[in-house]
Amino acid sequence: MHQWDKKQEFLNGVNSPADVKKLSVPELKTLAEEIRHFILGSVSKTGGHLASNLGVVELTLAMHYVFDFKNDKLLWDVGHQCYAHKIITGRKDKFKDLRRAEGISGFPNPAESEYDQFSVGHAGTSIATAIGMALAQKQQDKDDRVVAVVGDASIVNGASFEALNNLGLVKRQLLIVLNDNSMAIDVTVGAMAKYFSKVRLSHTYDDLRRTTRNILEHMPVIGKSVEEAIERIKKGIRMALPASQMFESLNIPYFGPVDGHDIGSLIQLFEALADVNHPVILHAYTKKGKGFEPAEGPSKFHSTGPFKMNGDAVKSETETSKRSFTSVLGEHLTELAKKDKRIVAITSAMCDGTGLVEFSKKFKDRFYDVGIAESAAVDIAAGLARSGLRPVVCIYSTFLQRSFVQIFQEVALQNLPVIFCVDRAGLVGSDGPTHHGLMDIGFLRLIPNMVLTAPANDIEMKGALEFALSQNQPVVIRYPKDFVPEQKFVRAACARPFSLGKSVLVKRSKKSAVAIVSYGSILTEALKAAELLAEENIAADVINGRFAGPVDEKIVSLLDKGKAIITVEDHAGACGFGSAVLELAAAKSSSIKNIRVLGTPGRFIGHNSRKHQLMEAGINADKIVETVKEMLTVRRPNIEIRSIKQTKSTKAQKTKSRIVNI
């Protein structure tokens, strides 16, 4: 029996926050442990965000015990810490399919429950949206209480500071709960992190208890104002502490730090602060990964796949000898940095996630982690590039969206040689729509001076990096959250050096009249489609587009030779690689009626496996085959074409026939 396979004495009876409110404090403590065991058991089977959720259980229970979030508003910052919240708001039974197609999201989702306000997976959002909701309450003469939970170090985000600077707009209740676990996805960095660390290290457990008692003893009683109480608390806590100084300088009343696992005291604190008629901050210390020692490190169990306990060791069920695009990027960048001292690497609290751990160890003085501050990362890179270095900025596609203005103004407008390694580009699987990277080609290729490229495999990753380092302008290298393919027969074509705006012919078929032009790792699906078509004696060439900006003019020249073109990409159909091909064809006065663009549809794709998402989006081999057949039928209506299902079921009856030209 695993340590998390324990009897659920109270959890079985909890189906709503009303059930939580019926329990005593000792019973709530037991419930908190049962929820931890439940989360461990669930995540070990499905994968998910583990460490952050283990750390926020008592805080979540205490909030639901005091507030009524059917009417009151609870806003999560970095929404992946919402598992306990979901468990006690009627979604416990759905955790067996957490982050799977028919199951619940790993993030808050208003479509699932009235207890969720926003579908959110980015940092720095909750305080500002809470301000908006508090202002709306005031405008509409409502008194629903608003609570924003800021955690996983998202307080260091610039958007959080902008929101704090605007708290003065709120002239009514607004509680900000600062869940301080000293870690984000990786060890939190920067001056703000050091600020909180100084407070944390200066307090023993007894200090936290004394602070809690002091707050509770001085909270308002009949005939005394909140302001008087706050002044007494300041004196009692001796507000020489760094965190309190910082918030008080912004005129934000600050309470804490307090123990984020002392559920009895938390309930009392929330009851005392629930109706304070202006914004306040409650600073609580929690332990990330509490109750499961392997998850108490900063990153290993931040987001995990399924795992099993083997004695004292934890083994991931998804461990494999295959290399990911991310790890290949890290390997090649580290090797290139040995030879080129101009190379520096920058990331935003994602050292491990972007494959830079080895680089950070070997080149400590050439590695910069700026925390959850993507905009700052880009501007810092611009300064490095202006000074003669070659900065490589490694950020997930979904988070790079936060840096659009900086990419435009500080990098592209100056035409600086910053290299953007855009990880998690395309469909990302179980994290779902908050984390899909389906917009980067669209918003980057419209900016002048930007070169956009996408390697199809490990060989091309090295080639793309070498190419980017040779350019004197910004270059984008995009790649998915996936393993690199192992198609050995295309390696010779992929080994050809990258040349600006030049594609590569990967597969030539005799008498072909259609070219499947893929961009990036989706080349695998294009090649599968060509094989399926060949089984029906339909010839198709496969071209690796390599560049979405600039696009190879040779691709559109195929139209003038009578060939049809199908573009395929792991990106939105609008504004992506295929759109770029269409635009070039139109500019060259070529016939664009013989072009079809395959990309993700104009809607959000839900959480699922990446394989199933590719199928749903219609950017897999079968969809390519179907599109080729449709084009063939339109141009030669007298030709009989079998459906994909017929193709698979009648392989044994396949007859030799001539090559069909579209």
C-alpha positions as CSV (number, residue, x, y, z in Angstrom):
1,M,0.0,0.0,0.0
2,H,1.4,3.4,-1.0
3,Q,1.6,6.1,1.7
4,W,-1.3,8.0,0.1
5,D,-3.7,5.0,-0.1
6,K,-5.4,5.7,3.2
7,K,-8.9,5.7,4.5
8,Q,-10.9,8.9,3.7
9,E,-12.8,9.4,7.0
10,F,-14.0,12.9,6.1
11,L,-13.2,13.4,2.4
12,N,-15.9,10.9,1.3
13,G,-18.5,13.1,2.9
14,V,-17.3,16.4,1.4
15,N,-19.1,17.3,-1.8
16,S,-19.4,21.0,-1.4
17,P,-17.9,23.8,0.8
18,A,-21.1,23.5,2.9
19,D,-19.8,20.1,4.0
20,V,-16.4,21.7,5.0
21,K,-18.1,24.3,7.1
22,K,-19.7,21.5,9.3
23,L,-16.3,20.2,10.5
24,S,-14.4,21.2,13.6
25,V,-10.8,22.4,13.4
26,P,-9.3,19.0,14.4
27,E,-11.5,17.4,11.8
28,L,-10.4,19.9,9.2
29,K,-6.8,19.0,10.0
30,T,-7.6,15.4,9.2
31,L,-9.4,16.4,6.1
32,A,-6.4,18.3,4.9
33,E,-4.2,15.2,5.2
34,E,-6.9,13.1,3.4
35,I,-6.9,15.7,0.5
36,R,-3.1,15.5,0.2
37,H,-3.3,11.7,0.0
38,F,-6.1,12.0,-2.6
39,I,-4.1,14.5,-4.7
40,L,-1.0,12.2,-4.5
41,G,-3.0,9.2,-5.6
42,S,-4.7,11.0,-8.4
43,V,-1.7,12.8,-9.8
44,S,0.4,9.6,-9.6
45,K,-2.1,8.1,-12.1
46,T,-2.8,11.0,-14.4
47,G,0.1,13.4,-14.0
48,G,-0.4,17.0,-13.1
49,H,0.8,19.9,-10.9
50,L,1.7,18.2,-7.7
51,A,4.0,20.2,-5.4
52,S,2.1,23.5,-5.5
53,N,-1.2,21.8,-4.7
54,L,0.2,19.9,-1.8
55,G,1.3,23.2,-0.2
56,V,-2.0,25.1,-0.4
57,V,-4.5,22.6,1.1
58,E,-5.0,24.3,4.6
59,L,-5.1,27.7,3.0
60,T,-7.8,26.6,0.6
61,L,-9.9,24.9,3.3
62,A,-9.7,27.9,5.6
63,M,-10.9,30.3,2.8
64,H,-13.8,28.0,1.9
65,Y,-14.7,27.7,5.6
66,V,-15.0,31.5,6.1
67,F,-16.1,32.7,2.7
68,D,-19.1,31.7,0.5
69,F,-17.5,31.5,-3.0
70,K,-20.8,30.8,-4.6
71,N,-21.4,34.5,-4.1
72,D,-18.0,35.8,-3.0
73,K,-15.3,35.9,-5.7
74,L,-12.1,33.7,-5.5
75,L,-9.4,34.5,-8.0
76,W,-6.3,32.3,-8.4
77,D,-3.0,33.5,-9.6
78,V,-1.0,30.8,-11.4
79,G,-4.1,28.6,-11.6
80,H,-2.4,25.3,-11.3
81,Q,-2.7,25.4,-7.5
82,C,-6.5,24.9,-7.5
83,Y,-6.7,21.1,-7.0
84,A,-7.9,21.2,-3.4
85,H,-10.4,24.0,-4.4
86,K,-11.8,21.7,-7.1
87,I,-12.0,18.7,-4.8
88,I,-14.2,20.4,-2.3
89,T,-16.4,22.2,-4.9
90,G,-18.0,19.0,-6.3
91,R,-15.3,17.8,-8.7
92,K,-13.7,15.1,-6.6
93,D,-15.0,12.2,-8.7
94,K,-13.7,13.7,-11.9
95,F,-10.1,13.6,-10.8
96,K,-9.7,10.1,-12.2
97,D,-9.5,11.8,-15.6
98,L,-7.7,15.0,-14.5
99,R,-6.3,16.8,-17.6
100,R,-7.7,14.0,-19.9
101,A,-10.1,14.5,-22.7
102,E,-13.3,13.8,-20.7
103,G,-12.0,14.9,-17.4
104,I,-11.5,18.2,-15.6
105,S,-8.9,20.8,-16.4
106,G,-5.7,21.3,-14.3
107,F,-6.6,25.0,-14.1
108,P,-9.7,26.9,-12.9
109,N,-12.4,26.7,-15.5
110,P,-15.7,28.6,-15.3
111,A,-17.3,26.0,-17.7
112,E,-16.8,23.4,-15.0
113,S,-18.1,25.2,-11.9
114,E,-19.6,28.4,-10.6
115,Y,-16.8,28.5,-8.1
116,D,-14.3,29.3,-10.8
117,Q,-14.1,32.9,-12.1
118,F,-11.5,32.8,-14.8
119,S,-9.8,30.1,-16.9
120,V,-6.2,31.1,-16.0
121,G,-2.8,29.5,-16.3
122,H,-0.5,32.6,-16.4
123,A,1.1,34.5,-13.6
124,G,0.4,38.0,-12.4
125,T,-3.3,38.2,-13.2
126,S,-5.3,37.8,-10.0
127,I,-4.7,41.1,-8.3
128,A,-5.7,43.2,-11.3
129,T,-8.8,41.1,-12.1
130,A,-9.7,41.2,-8.5
131,I,-9.5,45.0,-8.6
132,G,-11.9,44.9,-11.6
133,M,-14.4,42.7,-9.8
134,A,-14.2,44.8,-6.6
135,L,-14.8,48.0,-8.6
136,A,-17.8,46.3,-10.3
137,Q,-19.2,45.3,-6.9
138,K,-19.0,48.9,-5.8
139,Q,-20.6,50.1,-9.0
140,Q,-23.5,47.7,-8.7
141,D,-24.1,48.2,-5.0
142,K,-23.2,44.6,-4.2
143,D,-21.3,43.4,-1.2
144,D,-19.8,40.1,-2.4
145,R,-16.4,39.7,-1.0
146,V,-13.3,39.4,-3.3
147,V,-10.3,37.3,-2.5
148,A,-7.2,37.0,-4.7
149,V,-4.7,34.2,-4.0
150,V,-1.2,35.0,-5.3
151,G,1.2,32.1,-5.2
152,D,4.2,30.4,-6.7
153,A,6.2,33.6,-6.7
154,S,3.9,35.4,-9.2
155,I,4.0,38.5,-6.9
156,V,7.4,39.2,-8.5
157,N,5.7,39.6,-11.9
158,G,5.5,43.1,-13.3
159,A,1.7,42.8,-13.8
160,S,1.3,42.1,-10.1
161,F,3.3,45.3,-9.3
162,E,1.2,47.3,-11.7
163,A,-2.0,46.0,-10.0
164,L,-0.6,46.8,-6.5
165,N,0.0,50.3,-7.7
166,N,-3.7,50.6,-8.6
167,L,-5.2,49.2,-5.4
168,G,-6.0,52.8,-4.4
169,L,-8.8,52.6,-6.9
170,V,-10.7,50.2,-4.6
171,K,-12.7,51.8,-1.8
172,R,-14.1,48.6,-0.4
173,Q,-13.2,45.1,0.8
174,L,-10.5,43.2,-1.2
175,L,-8.3,40.6,0.4
176,I,-5.0,39.5,-1.2
177,V,-3.6,36.3,0.2
178,L,0.1,36.0,-0.5
179,N,0.9,32.3,-0.6
180,D,4.7,32.5,-0.1
181,N,6.4,29.1,-0.5
182,S,9.8,30.6,-1.5
183,M,9.6,28.9,-4.9
184,A,8.0,29.3,-8.2
185,I,8.5,26.5,-10.8
186,D,12.2,26.9,-10.0
187,V,13.9,28.7,-7.1
188,T,12.6,32.2,-7.1
189,V,15.1,34.8,-8.1
190,G,15.6,38.6,-7.9
191,A,15.5,41.4,-5.3
192,M,11.8,40.7,-4.5
193,A,12.5,37.1,-3.8
194,K,15.5,38.0,-1.5
195,Y,13.1,40.4,0.3
196,F,10.7,37.7,1.2
197,S,13.5,35.2,1.9
198,K,14.9,37.7,4.5
199,V,11.6,37.8,6.2
200,R,11.2,34.1,6.1
201,L,14.6,33.3,7.5
202,S,14.2,35.9,10.3
203,H,11.1,34.1,11.6
204,T,10.8,30.9,13.7
205,Y,7.6,29.0,14.0
206,D,7.0,30.6,17.4
207,D,7.4,34.0,15.7
208,L,4.7,33.2,13.3
209,R,2.4,32.1,16.1
210,R,3.1,35.3,18.0
211,T,2.4,37.4,14.9
212,T,-0.9,35.6,14.4
213,R,-1.9,36.2,18.0
214,N,-0.9,39.8,17.8
215,I,-3.1,40.3,14.7
216,L,-6.1,38.6,16.2
217,E,-5.8,40.4,19.6
218,H,-5.8,43.8,17.9
219,M,-8.5,43.3,15.3
220,P,-11.4,45.7,15.7
221,V,-13.9,45.2,18.5
222,I,-17.1,47.2,19.0
223,G,-16.5,50.9,19.0
224,K,-13.0,50.7,17.5
225,S,-12.1,51.4,13.9
226,V,-10.1,49.1,11.5
227,E,-7.6,51.9,11.1
228,E,-6.9,52.1,14.9
229,A,-6.4,48.3,14.9
230,I,-4.0,48.4,12.0
231,E,-1.9,51.0,13.7
232,R,-1.8,48.9,16.9
233,I,-0.8,45.9,14.9
234,K,2.0,47.8,13.2
235,K,3.5,48.7,16.6
236,G,3.0,45.3,18.0
237,I,4.8,43.5,15.1
238,R,7.5,46.2,14.9
239,M,7.1,47.1,11.2
240,A,10.8,47.1,10.6
241,L,10.3,43.9,8.5
242,P,11.2,44.2,4.8
243,A,7.9,42.8,3.4
244,S,5.8,45.1,5.6
245,Q,7.9,48.1,4.7
246,M,7.5,47.4,1.1
247,F,3.7,47.1,1.1
248,E,3.2,49.9,3.6
249,S,5.2,52.2,1.3
250,L,2.4,51.5,-1.2
251,N,-0.2,52.3,1.4
252,I,-1.4,48.7,1.5
253,P,-2.1,47.4,5.0
254,Y,-0.1,44.2,5.5
255,F,-0.6,41.4,8.0
256,G,1.9,38.6,8.5
257,P,3.8,36.6,8.0
258,V,1.7,33.8,9.4
259,D,1.8,30.0,9.3
260,G,-0.1,28.9,6.1
261,H,-0.6,25.3,7.5
262,D,-2.2,26.3,10.9
263,I,-5.8,25.9,9.8
264,G,-7.3,27.0,13.0
265,S,-5.4,30.3,13.1
266,L,-6.1,30.8,9.3
267,I,-9.8,30.5,9.9
268,Q,-9.6,33.2,12.6
269,L,-7.5,35.4,10.5
270,F,-9.9,35.2,7.5
271,E,-12.8,35.8,9.8
272,A,-11.1,38.9,11.1
273,L,-10.0,40.3,7.7
274,A,-13.1,39.2,5.7
275,D,-15.0,42.5,6.1
276,V,-12.1,45.0,6.4
277,N,-13.5,47.8,4.2
278,H,-10.4,48.4,2.1
279,P,-7.7,46.3,0.4
280,V,-5.4,44.3,2.7
281,I,-2.7,41.7,2.3
282,L,-2.3,38.5,4.4
283,H,1.1,37.0,4.0
284,A,1.2,33.2,4.7
285,Y,4.2,30.9,4.6
286,T,3.5,27.5,3.1
287,K,5.7,24.5,2.2
288,K,5.6,23.5,-1.4
289,G,5.2,19.7,-1.7
290,K,4.2,19.4,1.9
291,G,3.6,15.8,3.0
292,F,5.5,14.3,0.1
293,E,9.3,14.7,0.5
294,P,10.2,14.1,-3.2
295,A,8.0,17.1,-4.2
296,E,9.6,19.5,-1.8
297,G,12.2,20.5,-4.3
298,P,11.5,23.5,-6.6
299,S,10.9,21.9,-10.0
300,K,10.9,18.1,-10.2
301,F,7.3,17.7,-9.1
302,H,6.0,21.0,-10.2
303,S,4.3,19.4,-13.2
304,T,4.7,15.6,-13.5
305,G,3.5,12.7,-15.5
306,P,2.2,9.6,-13.9
307,F,4.6,8.0,-11.4
308,K,5.1,5.1,-9.1
309,M,6.8,4.6,-5.7
310,N,9.5,2.0,-5.7
311,G,10.7,1.9,-2.1
312,D,11.9,5.4,-1.3
313,A,12.4,6.2,-5.0
314,V,9.9,7.7,-7.3
315,K,9.9,6.5,-10.9
316,S,8.0,8.4,-13.6
317,E,5.9,6.1,-15.8
318,T,6.7,8.3,-18.8
319,E,10.4,8.0,-18.4
320,T,12.0,7.1,-21.8
321,S,15.3,7.0,-23.5
322,K,13.9,9.3,-26.2
323,R,15.2,12.8,-26.4
324,S,12.9,15.8,-26.4
325,F,13.2,18.9,-28.5
326,T,13.8,20.8,-25.3
327,S,16.7,18.6,-24.2
328,V,18.3,18.6,-27.7
329,L,18.2,22.4,-27.6
330,G,20.0,22.4,-24.3
331,E,22.6,20.0,-25.5
332,H,23.4,21.8,-28.7
333,L,23.4,25.3,-27.1
334,T,25.8,24.1,-24.4
335,E,28.2,22.7,-27.0
336,L,28.0,25.8,-29.1
337,A,28.7,28.0,-26.0
338,K,32.0,26.2,-25.5
339,K,33.2,27.6,-28.8
340,D,31.4,30.9,-28.8
341,K,31.9,33.1,-25.7
342,R,29.4,35.6,-27.0
343,I,26.5,33.2,-26.2
344,V,24.5,34.0,-23.1
345,A,21.2,32.3,-22.1
346,I,18.1,33.9,-20.5
347,T,15.0,32.3,-19.1
348,S,12.0,33.3,-17.0
349,A,11.8,30.9,-14.0
350,M,12.0,28.0,-16.4
351,C,15.6,26.8,-16.3
352,D,14.7,23.1,-16.1
353,G,11.6,23.4,-18.4
354,T,13.6,25.0,-21.2
355,G,16.5,22.5,-21.0
356,L,19.1,25.0,-19.6
357,V,20.2,23.2,-16.4
358,E,23.5,22.0,-17.9
359,F,24.2,25.3,-19.5
360,S,23.5,27.1,-16.2
361,K,26.0,24.8,-14.4
362,K,28.8,25.1,-17.0
363,F,28.4,28.8,-17.7
364,K,27.1,30.4,-14.5
365,D,28.3,33.8,-15.5
366,R,26.6,33.6,-18.8
367,F,23.1,32.4,-17.6
368,Y,20.4,34.7,-16.3
369,D,17.1,33.6,-14.8
370,V,14.9,36.7,-14.4
371,G,12.0,35.1,-12.7
372,I,8.4,35.3,-13.9
373,A,9.2,38.4,-16.0
374,E,9.1,37.6,-19.7
375,S,9.0,41.2,-20.8
376,A,12.1,42.0,-18.7
377,A,13.9,38.9,-20.2
378,V,13.5,40.3,-23.7
379,D,14.6,43.8,-22.8
380,I,17.6,42.5,-21.0
381,A,18.5,40.4,-24.0
382,A,18.2,43.5,-26.2
383,G,20.7,45.3,-23.9
384,L,23.1,42.3,-24.1
385,A,22.8,42.1,-27.9
386,R,23.4,45.9,-28.3
387,S,26.6,45.4,-26.3
388,G,27.9,42.7,-28.7
389,L,26.8,39.5,-27.1
390,R,24.5,36.8,-28.6
391,P,21.6,36.3,-26.1
392,V,19.5,33.2,-26.5
393,V,16.1,33.8,-24.8
394,C,14.3,30.5,-24.0
395,I,10.6,31.0,-23.2
396,Y,7.5,28.9,-23.7
397,S,5.4,30.1,-26.6
398,T,2.3,30.8,-24.4
399,F,4.4,33.1,-22.1
400,L,6.3,34.8,-25.0
401,Q,3.0,36.4,-25.8
402,R,3.5,38.6,-22.8
403,S,6.6,40.1,-24.4
404,F,5.1,41.2,-27.8
405,V,5.8,45.0,-27.2
406,Q,9.4,44.4,-26.1
407,I,10.1,42.1,-29.1
408,F,8.8,44.7,-31.4
409,Q,10.4,47.8,-30.0
410,E,13.6,46.8,-28.2
411,V,14.6,44.0,-30.5
412,A,13.1,44.1,-34.0
413,L,13.0,47.9,-34.3
414,Q,16.7,48.0,-33.4
415,N,17.4,44.9,-35.6
416,L,19.3,43.3,-32.8
417,P,20.6,39.7,-33.1
418,V,18.6,38.2,-30.3
419,I,17.7,34.5,-30.7
420,F,14.3,33.4,-29.4
421,C,14.0,29.7,-28.6
422,V,10.3,29.2,-28.4
423,D,9.6,26.1,-26.5
424,R,6.2,24.4,-26.2
425,A,5.2,25.7,-29.6
426,G,2.1,24.1,-31.0
427,L,-0.3,21.9,-29.1
428,V,1.0,21.0,-25.6
429,G,-1.3,18.2,-24.4
430,S,-2.7,18.0,-20.9
431,D,-2.1,21.6,-19.9
432,G,-4.7,22.6,-22.5
433,P,-5.7,26.0,-24.0
434,T,-3.9,28.2,-21.4
435,H,-0.6,26.7,-22.5
436,H,-1.0,25.9,-26.2
437,G,1.6,27.7,-28.4
438,L,-0.6,28.4,-31.4
439,M,0.0,32.1,-32.0
440,D,3.7,32.7,-32.1
441,I,4.1,32.5,-35.9
442,G,1.2,34.9,-36.3
443,F,2.4,37.7,-34.0
444,L,6.1,37.3,-34.7
445,R,6.1,37.2,-38.5
446,L,4.2,40.5,-38.8
447,I,7.1,42.3,-37.2
448,P,9.8,43.5,-39.6
449,N,13.3,42.2,-39.3
450,M,12.2,38.9,-37.7
451,V,13.4,35.6,-39.1
452,L,11.2,32.6,-38.3
453,T,12.4,29.1,-38.5
454,A,11.4,25.7,-37.1
455,P,13.6,22.6,-36.9
456,A,11.9,19.2,-37.8
457,N,14.2,17.0,-35.7
458,D,17.4,17.0,-33.6
459,I,19.8,17.5,-36.6
460,E,17.8,20.5,-37.7
461,M,17.8,21.9,-34.2
462,K,21.6,22.2,-34.3
463,G,21.5,23.6,-37.8
464,A,18.9,26.2,-36.8
465,L,21.0,27.3,-33.8
466,E,24.2,27.6,-36.0
467,F,22.2,29.5,-38.6
468,A,20.7,31.9,-35.9
469,L,24.2,32.6,-34.5
470,S,25.4,33.6,-37.9
471,Q,22.7,36.2,-38.5
472,N,22.8,39.9,-37.6
473,Q,19.1,40.2,-36.9
474,P,16.6,38.6,-34.6
475,V,15.8,34.9,-35.2
476,V,13.0,32.7,-33.8
477,I,13.4,29.0,-33.4
478,R,10.1,27.2,-32.5
479,Y,9.7,23.6,-31.4
480,P,7.1,21.5,-29.6
481,K,6.8,19.8,-26.3
482,D,7.5,16.4,-27.9
483,F,10.2,13.8,-28.6
484,V,12.4,14.3,-31.6
485,P,11.4,11.9,-34.4
486,E,13.6,9.0,-35.5
487,Q,13.1,8.9,-39.2
488,K,16.6,8.0,-40.3
489,F,15.9,8.2,-44.1
490,V,15.3,11.9,-43.9
491,R,18.4,12.7,-41.9
492,A,20.5,13.5,-45.0
493,A,18.0,16.1,-46.2
494,C,17.7,17.6,-42.8
495,A,21.5,17.8,-42.4
496,R,21.7,20.4,-45.1
497,P,22.8,23.7,-43.7
498,F,20.1,26.3,-43.1
499,S,20.1,29.0,-45.6
500,L,17.9,32.1,-45.1
501,G,14.4,31.6,-46.6
502,K,15.3,28.2,-48.2
503,S,13.2,25.1,-47.9
504,V,14.4,21.5,-48.3
505,L,12.9,18.8,-50.5
506,V,12.7,15.7,-48.3
507,K,10.8,13.3,-50.5
508,R,10.4,13.4,-54.3
509,S,7.8,11.2,-56.0
510,K,7.9,10.5,-59.7
511,K,5.1,12.2,-61.6
512,S,3.8,13.9,-58.5
513,A,1.4,16.8,-59.0
514,V,1.0,17.7,-55.3
515,A,3.5,18.9,-52.7
516,I,2.9,18.6,-49.0
517,V,4.8,21.4,-47.4
518,S,5.3,21.1,-43.7
519,Y,6.7,23.5,-41.1
520,G,8.7,22.2,-38.2
521,S,8.1,18.9,-36.4
522,I,4.9,18.2,-38.2
523,L,7.1,16.9,-41.0
524,T,6.5,13.5,-39.4
525,E,2.8,13.6,-40.3
526,A,3.5,14.9,-43.8
527,L,5.8,11.9,-44.5
528,K,3.2,9.4,-43.0
529,A,0.6,11.0,-45.4
530,A,2.9,10.5,-48.4
531,E,3.3,6.9,-47.5
532,L,-0.5,6.4,-47.2
533,L,-1.0,8.1,-50.5
534,A,1.7,5.9,-52.1
535,E,-0.2,2.8,-51.1
536,E,-3.0,4.1,-53.3
537,N,-0.6,5.0,-56.1
538,I,-1.1,8.7,-55.5
539,A,2.3,10.4,-55.8
540,A,3.2,13.4,-53.5
541,D,6.3,15.3,-52.8
542,V,7.2,16.3,-49.3
543,I,8.9,19.6,-48.6
544,N,10.3,20.8,-45.3
545,G,9.4,24.6,-45.3
546,R,12.0,25.5,-42.6
547,F,11.2,29.2,-42.8
548,A,7.9,31.0,-42.1
549,G,9.6,34.3,-42.6
550,P,10.8,34.7,-45.2
551,V,9.0,31.9,-47.1
552,D,10.9,30.2,-49.9
553,E,9.7,31.5,-53.3
554,K,10.4,28.1,-54.8
555,I,7.4,26.7,-52.9
556,V,4.9,29.0,-54.7
557,S,6.7,28.5,-58.0
558,L,5.3,25.0,-57.9
559,L,1.9,26.4,-58.7
560,D,3.1,27.8,-62.0
561,K,4.3,24.2,-62.8
562,G,0.8,22.9,-62.3
563,K,1.3,21.4,-58.9
564,A,-1.0,21.7,-56.0
565,I,0.2,22.7,-52.5
566,I,-0.9,21.6,-49.1
567,T,0.7,23.4,-46.1
568,V,0.7,21.7,-42.7
569,E,1.7,23.3,-39.4
570,D,1.3,22.9,-35.6
571,H,-0.1,26.4,-35.3
572,A,-3.3,28.3,-35.9
573,G,-4.5,28.1,-39.4
574,A,-4.9,31.9,-39.4
575,C,-1.7,34.0,-39.7
576,G,0.7,31.1,-39.7
577,F,3.1,29.4,-42.2
578,G,0.3,28.5,-44.6
579,S,-1.0,32.1,-44.6
580,A,2.5,33.3,-45.4
581,V,2.6,30.9,-48.4
582,L,-0.8,32.2,-49.6
583,E,0.4,35.8,-49.2
584,L,3.5,35.1,-51.2
585,A,1.6,33.3,-53.9
586,A,-0.8,36.2,-54.2
587,A,2.1,38.7,-54.4
588,K,3.7,36.6,-57.2
589,S,0.4,36.5,-59.2
590,S,0.4,32.8,-58.8
591,S,-2.8,30.8,-58.8
592,I,-3.8,30.4,-55.1
593,K,-6.8,28.2,-55.7
594,N,-4.6,25.2,-55.7
595,I,-3.3,25.8,-52.1
596,R,-4.9,24.3,-49.0
597,V,-3.8,25.4,-45.5
598,L,-4.0,22.9,-42.6
599,G,-3.6,24.3,-39.1
600,T,-5.6,24.4,-35.9
601,P,-9.1,25.8,-36.2
602,G,-10.3,29.1,-34.9
603,R,-11.3,27.9,-31.4
604,F,-9.6,26.7,-28.2
605,I,-8.5,23.1,-28.1
606,G,-9.2,21.4,-24.8
607,H,-6.8,19.3,-22.7
608,N,-6.0,15.9,-24.0
609,S,-2.9,14.0,-25.2
610,R,-0.9,15.9,-27.9
611,K,-1.6,13.0,-30.3
612,H,-5.3,13.3,-29.9
613,Q,-5.1,17.1,-30.1
614,L,-3.3,16.8,-33.5
615,M,-6.2,14.5,-34.7
616,E,-8.8,16.9,-33.4
617,A,-7.2,19.9,-35.0
618,G,-6.9,18.1,-38.4
619,I,-3.1,18.4,-38.7
620,N,-2.3,14.7,-38.9
621,A,-1.5,12.3,-41.7
622,D,-5.1,11.1,-42.2
623,K,-6.3,14.7,-42.7
624,I,-3.5,15.4,-45.1
625,V,-4.5,12.3,-47.2
626,E,-8.2,13.4,-47.1
627,T,-7.3,16.9,-48.3
628,V,-5.1,15.5,-51.1
629,K,-8.1,13.4,-52.3
630,E,-10.5,16.3,-52.1
631,M,-8.2,18.4,-54.2
632,L,-7.8,15.5,-56.7
633,T,-11.6,15.1,-56.9
634,V,-12.2,18.8,-57.5
635,R,-9.7,18.9,-60.4
636,R,-10.5,15.5,-61.9
637,P,-14.2,14.8,-60.9
638,N,-14.3,11.7,-63.0
639,I,-11.6,10.0,-60.8
640,E,-13.0,7.7,-58.2
641,I,-11.2,8.2,-54.8
642,R,-11.6,5.8,-51.9
643,S,-12.2,7.2,-48.4
644,I,-9.5,6.8,-45.7
645,K,-11.6,4.1,-44.0
646,Q,-11.9,2.2,-47.3
647,T,-8.2,2.6,-47.8
648,K,-7.4,1.0,-44.5
649,S,-9.9,-1.8,-44.9
650,T,-9.1,-2.8,-48.5
651,K,-5.3,-2.9,-48.4
652,A,-5.4,-6.6,-49.2
653,Q,-7.5,-6.0,-52.2
654,K,-5.3,-3.2,-53.6
655,T,-4.8,-3.5,-57.3
656,K,-2.0,-2.1,-59.4
657,S,-3.1,1.0,-61.1
658,R,-1.5,4.0,-62.7
659,I,-0.1,7.0,-60.9
660,V,-2.9,9.5,-60.5
661,N,-1.9,13.1,-61.4
662,I,-4.0,15.9,-59.9
